[in-house]
Structures are given as C-alpha cells and as structure tokens.
Amino acid sequence: MAASNEIKMYCVEDSTFCYPSENFQKNALINNNELYNMAKTDGIDFWEKMAEGLKWFRKWETVFDESNPPYYQWFTEGKLNVSYNCLDRHIDEGRGNKRAIVFEGEKGDVVSLTYKELLLEVCKAANVLKQMGIGKGDTVTIWMPMLPETVITMLACTRIGAVHSVVFGGYSPEALRDRIDASGSKLLVTANGSNRKGKEFPMITNAGTIIDECPSLEKVIVLKRTDIPFDLKPGRDHLWDELMNNTEESCSPEEMDAEDPLFILYSSGTTGKPKGILHTTGGYLVGVNTTFRYVFDYKDDDIYWCTADIGWITGHSYVVYGPLSCGATVFIYEGTPDYPARDRFWELIEKYKITILYTAPTAIRTFMRWGEDLPAARDLSSLRLLGSVGEPINPEAWLWFYKHIGNERCPIVDTWWQTETGMIIISPLPGVTPMKPGSATFPFPGVEVDVVDDDGNSAPPEQRGYLVIKTPWPSMLRTLYNDNERYEQTYWSQFPGLYFTGDGAMKDSDDYIWIMGRVDDILNISGHRIGTMEVESALVDHPAVAESAVIGKEDPVKGQSISAFVTLKEKYEGSNDLVDQLKQHVVKKIGPIARPGEIFFTVELPKTRSGKIMRRLLRDIAEGRRLGDVTTLMDPNVIEEIKNKYSS
Ligand code: WTA
C-alpha cells in the first residue's frame, strides 16, 4: 500500500485517496490485512476469537445460533458481567490506578476516577439500586445530564443485571413519560437540573407532574447538580448523595447469560411511537469492545474523547462500554462547544492532551463556520486520530477537519452505524484503509454489507440503492421491546434474509461505500434521528392544528432542519404568535432538538388520491427545486398554491 514518507498524511485536495502516514501505519495496532483475512475465512470463527478477549464466568456452547431467524443469538450458554469486564478485569490486570474517567463540568469542576475508584462508586450505586428494590431483569430509566454519575448508574445496573433505559437529558418530561411507560421502569434516576450555557435548567422539578402518570414507577433518585430548589416526595424520592453515603462498598457481579437483556434505547421510527431497541449482554460487549479497539487504534496511553451525549447510542457504545471494556481513559465534558467561548473544545483538547476525538459532522460544520483561527490558536498536537459519526460527512467538512483539527497528521475514521447495530459497521481501519473524504469506506471485519436494488439484488457500481447487512453480527438488536412484529416488519420484511438499514447508499468502482441518507420518513437533525411522524403528532396535539406534514429541509450546518406545513382548524388563523406557540408546543412534547425551524400555514396539504401526504413535493418546494412527479396528486392546485405562497 502506498504511503508518503513524511509524518503527514498524504492527502491533497483534488486527490481521491488519503493515506495514513507511514508513521501512523507503523505504530498502528493493525497495519495489514490480517483482520480482514481472518474474518473472510470464517466470520463466526473471527467473532469467537474476539470474544475470547473478554472475561467469561462460563464459556459459551454455541457462538452463533441461527435456528430461529430473525431472532439470532450469540455466545449462548456463556455467562459474563459487563461491569466486571469494564472494571474488575482491568484492576485484576494491574491497571487499578489508571484513570478511567476524567470529567470536566461546564463551570470547570473536574472529577477524575481511576478504575479502582470507579469500581467503588459502581458497587455503591449497585447496592443503592438493590435497596430501591431493583433486581435482575428490572428496568431502570436514567434521565440525567452528562455526568460521571450517569455512567456509574449504567454500570451499576449491569452489575446487578438490571436493564437500563437511558433517556436523553434534553428530552421533555412528556417524552420521558412515554419512555418510562413503554419500558415499565420501576425506578427513575435523575437530577434536579442541568447546566447549559451558563444557565441552570430544571429536570426533576419539571418532571414532577409526569411521574404521577407512570404507574410502573415506584422510586425516584435525585442527584443534586444545580441550585434549583426541589421537593422530595416522602417514601418515593431519595437523594443520590444520602443513599451513596450510607451503603455497602462491595457488590459481587451478577453472572448474566450472554443473551440476557442489557439495555433498551428508544429511537425514532417512521411512526409517532418510539422504538425500544433491545440489546443483550455478550454479543453487544464483544461488538463494541472489538470495534473500539481496532477502529480507534486504541493504545494504553490514549486519552479519548467522544463528544456524543450518553443518551444516544454513540454515548452507550463509545463513551461507556467500548472504551471502558478496553481499559481506556475516557474524557467526558458536560457542556456545549460554544460556552463560555467558541474555542471550548480546543481549550479542552489542549488542557487534557486528548489523543482521539470522535464527533459529528454537524459539530464540524459549525466549527468551520466559526473559522479556523480558533483551533489554530490552541495546541492540538496531542491528537493522533479523528472520528466522525451520525450523518454523512461532506468532503469539504472532512478536509477541513483533516487540515485544521488534525493538522494533516490524523487519519479520520468516518464510522457508519445505527442504534440498532450497536457497534460500528462501516469504517476505515486507520492504519490500513486508504480513505476517501466523504466515504465510510468498507465494512468492519466480520460484517458483510451490500447495496441492493428494489428487488434485493446487488446494485452495480455507481448505482444508488439500499444499504443492507447480509449476515447477522454479535451486537445487533435482538428485537424491539414488546413488539416483535414491528421488529420483523421494520428490518426483515423489505428484503428476505437481509437486514434493511433504512439508508440509501452507493458503492463506487473501487467498492467504497457512500451513504446517501435515510430513504424513509426519518429526519437526521444534527445527527439525531427524529421521525417526521413524531413531530407531526406533537403539532396535531395542539388545539389549533387540524393536520400537519413535516419534512427535513437541507441545512448547511445541521444536515437537515425541520419544516412543518400546517393546516389549522376552522376558527383559527395563522399568525407569528401561533408559529411561536406551535414551536413551543413541539419543544414541550418532544424537546428542543425537535423544534421546527419554520412553520408554514396552508389551507390544504398535497395528497395522493388514496389520501397519503406527499412529503416529497413539500421537500421540493422547501429546497427550491422543480416539483417531481405530480401525477398521483389528488388536487394539483393545492401544491401550486403552496409553492407560490412559500416562495413569496
Ligand atoms: C446516519 C448513530 C452517514 C444513518 C450511530 C443511520 C450516518 C443513522 C453515519 C443512525 C455516517 C450514522 N455516515 N450516515 N458515518 N453514521 N448515520 O441510530 O442514516 O442515531 O441510519 O445511530 O444515522 O442513527 P442512530
């Protein structure tokens, strides 16, 4: 494989390929095709070898059980504990004094926990969970800011075999209620508030009203993170600090079956109802452990920072379980990149000497807009590898990231995956794969993907099609919680025998994979999935709204922004005030991430003769394109009218 002799990567703006520098290749964990070859010979055997890197209390009988598709199982009869693999194992191997978590709060408060210290906190929290009546198989909802306690609670659940359901801290109390209800959680762990851009936002004080509406919920634990006053309901609510200060310090890990549930994570689907994506214990851990190690070329002295919130799958797999199961030092930051100033991230990289930075294209495009002077004023020379996830990264953003953050030294791993896949599925191996800016490159060893046409046949090179995964992988979702039918329908009914990702893609003539975004009604706003239906249901919930259609409009920074077309009930009239009210209503129902960028009132929505809303035409209008095929429209006047009004 060709490579430049300099320290820098070989990558010029008009070239297609970018090669890792010889130096990077030389020191990389993997710098030849051995992993690919190993996996190609026998994929199952490959995953079995990877599983051997973890500590099992009892070895599996069967690596892969495909007797009941699409309910695949991995490492059956094997027994292990996730917290044991993330903590005790490293301590046993002499790394107890290594830093596991380094946390900085928005106000500059710092917490550093070694593996030994983290284990102690996790054991205490596990005992607290037990005191709250939580045992193996019970579900715990975690609605917290980005804090060490969030990680501690997750690991404490895994220690005793409880199933966690983390709900993104930015979701509204109503969205939280739906998720508590759907998961049947007995316990909620939350905070009195969160810090954001110098202000304090209430959490439990806001959620008070909805807690009474959750019949399954028995107890609430509240962490005091802000000065916001709050009341505790006697018998039900407890203070985190009090519980943690008065409990036992050791807790032996529960021996879990490989296929016992580990967590549920709610994600948007094409209907208004969120999908409870269920991951199990053994396969998930093998998947995230292996991919973390090889995709991020993990070394013992790395200081790794993934900027994703723990409320999303990226936080689960690559803030918590992947890195900690490898014994890494994980940096966690509570705040946003623009507070107190727009160079906050670069300041932190300089201060903590971060070596690996994993972030999202939205953030990169925002940094581009703020200009290269900000990162240039800081010492970013500790960085050696960069990563991107969540949405397609356009080549301009890729090259900017490469030049201005990586100083032309750091390979970029553009990683494609989903909540459902649990682990990275498509990505370069940084010491091996020549990169092409904008392409996620090739499937990870042991995973087979393809781009297929409408009939499920492999699409020829350069032809757009659907991205599918051809063979099961260890960290795949096992089902949708309490909804097997929807699981089969969503992922396995499109192309028999193939897992359907919902993404459009293309392979180029070098076999590189290019992701084209979603093909269904899921929006990707700043790398977060939101169903059009979720926003539509929130709008229709407002008394003034008769009907609505929501689309994603191309947005230079966020990838997509939300445009809502709304028809009002008879006695209501559109006004700026109502626009504000409706935006607020969506924020209340779902959270600030779903706030529509624009709301447009219209007398009618464009529909097919069978009554389906034609969102595609609304997208054409919003993005200023010529209208696509209008032959199935019930009333062509409707769309003409919207078009004229919208552009005026
Ligand atoms: C999109 C996030 C292009 C894709 C880990 C996928 C990407 C959805 C990439 C999953 C990437 C994620 N390039 N698109 N590198 N990574 N996506 O479940 O549409 O929040 O289906 O998981 O994000 O989003 P989710």
Residues whose N, C-alpha, C, O or C-beta is under 5 A from the ligand:
A	BS01	WTA	S388 V389 G390 E391 P392 I393 D414 T415 W416 W417 Q418 T419 E420 A440 T501 D503 I515 G517 R518 G527 R529
